[in-house]
Amino acid sequence: MAYAAITYKVKPGCEREITEIFADYRRPGSPFLRDAEGRQVGILLGTALFVKDDTVVRVIHYEGGTVEDVARHMSSQQGVREAERRMAPYLAESRDTQTAEGFMAYFSESTMTCVSALYIPTEFLHKESKINDAR
């Protein structure tokens, strides 16, 4: 499992507008990530969006594939493209995200460096807690 995070700089004072844009955002149609040749290489597990002052951070949780595969997948999703279109007036700097190439370039430029990612070991995900056994 891996995480990616991308940043957006927005105009100060538009937190409410950004919140409204993403309030009705829906999960992409397919969770499957594909490489440049179209082979299924991973799965998008979830996304979260955070906004504070002039910064928006999108956190993406995925398994398999690469950050480029995640960007490719998201660039093809209609909901992502619609949210990007609606967000355009609030961005501090304009950018081209309406084409797959433009979206992938911006995604690459705005990806944050992952400093640490801690996970629960897989074996814990499939075992009941000993606390439950003590009851």
N, C-alpha and C positions, 0 to 999 in steps of 0.2 A: 504494500500500500504506500502511496505517496501523496504529497500535497504540493500544490502550486498556488502562488498568490500573485495577483497582478494589481497594480495601483492605477487609479484615475485621479487626476487633480481636477477639482471642480471649482466653480466660482464660489467664494464665501457667501454664506447665507442661503444656500439652496438645499439644505438637508431635507426639508419637507418635500420638495419637488422630487428629489432623488428617491426618497422613501415611497412616494406615490407611484413612481414609475415601476419600482420593483415589487410593490405590494401585490400586484396581480400576476407577477411573473410565474410561469409554469416550467416545470422540468422539461428539458429537451425531449423530443419524440423518441429518440433511441439513446440508450446509455452506452452503446458499443463504440469504442475507439478503433479507428482504422489507420494503417500507415499510408504512406504516399502511394503505394501500389494497390490500396484497397483491401488489404488483408486485415481481418479482425485481430487486434493486438492487445486490447485491454477493455476496461469498463470504467465509466464515470460513476463514482459512488455517490457523490453529492457536491453541492456548492453552497456557499454562504456569502452574503454581501454585508459589509460593514461600512458605515458612513460616520464621519466626525469632522466637523468644520469644513475644510477644503479638500479632504481626502476620502476617497472611496477605495476599499480593498475587497477584491473578490477572491475567496479562498476556494480552491477546487480539490476535492479528494478523489483520487483515482487509483486504479490498480492495473499494472501492465502498461505497455506503451511508454511514450515519452511526452515531455511537455509540448513538443511540436505536434504530436498526435492529438493531444487535448485541444490545442489551438485550432487545428484543422477541423476537428469535430465541432467545436463551438462556432467556428466561422460559418458552418453550413446550417446552423439551427435558426429557423425563422424567428423564434422568440428572442434569441440573443440579438439578432440583427434589428428587430423592432425596438428592443430596449436601448440598443446603441443609438438608433435613430432618434428616439425620444430624449435621450440624454444629451445629445449634441449641443443644444442651446445652453446647457449648464456647464460645459467643459471649459476649463481655464485655457486650454489650447486645443484647437480643432485638429482632427485626425481623420483619416479615411479608414472606416471599419465596415463599409457597406460592400466591399469586395472581399473575397476570401484572402487574397494576397495582402490587402491593406490591413485586415483584421489580424492576420498572422504576424505581420511586421510589427504592429502595435503591441500585440500580445508578447512578442519576443522582447521588445524594448522595455516593456513595463513589468516584466516578471521580476519579482523580488527574489533575493538569494535566500534559500532555505538554510537557516543556521542550525536548527534542531527540529527533529520530528521523533516523538516517542510514541510507541505503540504497545498495546497489551499483547503479550505473546499469544499466538493463535491457539495454543492448547487451552488457554483460559476461556476462550470464547465458546467452547463446546462442553465445558464441565460446569456442573452446578457448584455453587459456592459451598464451602464447608460450613458456613454460617447457617445455611438452609438445612443442612444435615443435622445440626445440633438442636433443632427445634423439636 
